[in-house]
Amino acid sequence: MPIYTFRRKLRELTQTFNVYHYQQYMSLIVAPTRKRAFDELKLTNETKLLEVGVGNGSSLEFFPAGIQITGIDFSATLIEQARIRAKELQMSRARFYVMNAQNLRPLESNSFDAVVSLSLLSVVPEPEKAFSEMVRVCRPGGKIAVTSHFLHKSGWRKSVDQILSPAVESILGYHVTLPEELIVARKDLRVLVREDRRIGPYVMNSVFVVEKLN
Ligand SMILES: C[S@@+](CC[C@H](N)C(=O)[O-])C[C@H]1O[C@@H](n2cnc3c(N)ncnc32)[C@H](O)[C@@H]1O
């Protein structure tokens, strides 16, 4: 099998594994950051929400059932599962599309009140592009919530991130050295929430909620 086919297959497997693993074992880590993000967004049925990398729709139960949500993911299998989950939850205004987070072109600029991405930025090949697209489609005054692993700021944990990075990135396509400047250095955003939640000595999940300025 050519190496690129092998890597693509491994990557597909990783995406599926990511979602499964995340829900079965990692909920302890991501649940607090996810809750922090949703609390800050104060979503109502009037909110026009975009979830980027919606996966199998594990977040849907935390949204008001009448919310106008658009969920996108590049896995058609997971999008189908998200559709089924939305039906179970009677979310009649939910829409799901197969789309690449790095190019949300079918979606209009400034068209969503809130944009959410949970554990996505660490798995997309070009996180800056994906985040810029989220900013583009959010309306001025709207909010963007992101949870992910970001590069530790200092000390031995930062060294572990940097040591692990080449192997984890090339084999699993998972970034462990995502700099928070990707979000906080942007002049068109105001940071409302920036928190780290740690489980054990190393594992960390961070949450950012930002407001898009005019
Ligand atoms: C760790 S999972 C998280 C899923 C979901 N957000 C959750 O919290 O349950 C990462 C998700 O990002 C999706 N994904 C990865 N790269 C993507 C891309 N370039 N465009 C859209 N979705 C992508 C995967 O298919 C997967 O559903």
The ligand as an SDF file (V2000), in Angstrom:
LIG
                    3D

 27 29  0  0  0  0  0  0  0  0999 V2000
  -12.2450   14.9250   18.2710 C   0  0  0  0  0  0  0  0  0  0  0  0
  -13.5670   14.9440   17.1510 S   0  0  0  0  0  0  0  0  0  0  0  0
  -14.7070   16.0060   18.0190 C   0  0  0  0  0  0  0  0  0  0  0  0
  -16.1140   15.8580   17.5180 C   0  0  0  0  0  0  0  0  0  0  0  0
  -17.1560   16.7590   18.1670 C   0  0  0  0  0  0  0  0  0  0  0  0
  -16.8000   18.1560   18.0560 N   0  0  0  0  0  0  0  0  0  0  0  0
  -17.4050   16.3710   19.6060 C   0  0  0  0  0  0  0  0  0  0  0  0
  -17.0290   17.1600   20.4820 O   0  0  0  0  0  0  0  0  0  0  0  0
  -17.9740   15.3000   19.8470 O   0  0  0  0  0  0  0  0  0  0  0  0
  -12.9850   15.9640   15.7880 C   0  0  0  0  0  0  0  0  0  0  0  0
  -13.9940   16.1520   14.6710 C   0  0  0  0  0  0  0  0  0  0  0  0
  -13.4710   17.0350   13.6950 O   0  0  0  0  0  0  0  0  0  0  0  0
  -13.7900   16.5350   12.3990 C   0  0  0  0  0  0  0  0  0  0  0  0
  -12.8300   17.1010   11.4490 N   0  0  0  0  0  0  0  0  0  0  0  0
  -11.4950   16.8730   11.3810 C   0  0  0  0  0  0  0  0  0  0  0  0
  -10.9440   17.5810   10.3820 N   0  0  0  0  0  0  0  0  0  0  0  0
  -11.9570   18.3000    9.8000 C   0  0  0  0  0  0  0  0  0  0  0  0
  -12.0240   19.2220    8.7290 C   0  0  0  0  0  0  0  0  0  0  0  0
  -10.9320   19.5810    8.0350 N   0  0  0  0  0  0  0  0  0  0  0  0
  -13.2230   19.7630    8.4180 N   0  0  0  0  0  0  0  0  0  0  0  0
  -14.3400   19.4200    9.1150 C   0  0  0  0  0  0  0  0  0  0  0  0
  -14.3320   18.5510   10.1500 N   0  0  0  0  0  0  0  0  0  0  0  0
  -13.1630   17.9900   10.4830 C   0  0  0  0  0  0  0  0  0  0  0  0
  -13.7250   15.0300   12.5710 C   0  0  0  0  0  0  0  0  0  0  0  0
  -14.4160   14.3410   11.5540 O   0  0  0  0  0  0  0  0  0  0  0  0
  -14.3550   14.8550   13.9430 C   0  0  0  0  0  0  0  0  0  0  0  0
  -15.7390   14.7600   13.8720 O   0  0  0  0  0  0  0  0  0  0  0  0
  1  2  1  0
  2  3  1  0
  2 10  1  0
  3  4  1  0
  4  5  1  0
  5  6  1  0
  5  7  1  0
  7  8  2  0
  7  9  1  0
 10 11  1  0
 11 12  1  0
 11 26  1  0
 12 13  1  0
 13 14  1  0
 13 24  1  0
 14 15  1  0
 14 23  1  0
 15 16  2  0
 16 17  1  0
 17 18  1  0
 17 23  2  0
 18 19  1  0
 18 20  2  0
 20 21  1  0
 21 22  2  0
 22 23  1  0
 24 25  1  0
 24 26  1  0
 26 27  1  0
M  CHG  2   2   1   9  -1
M  END
$$$$
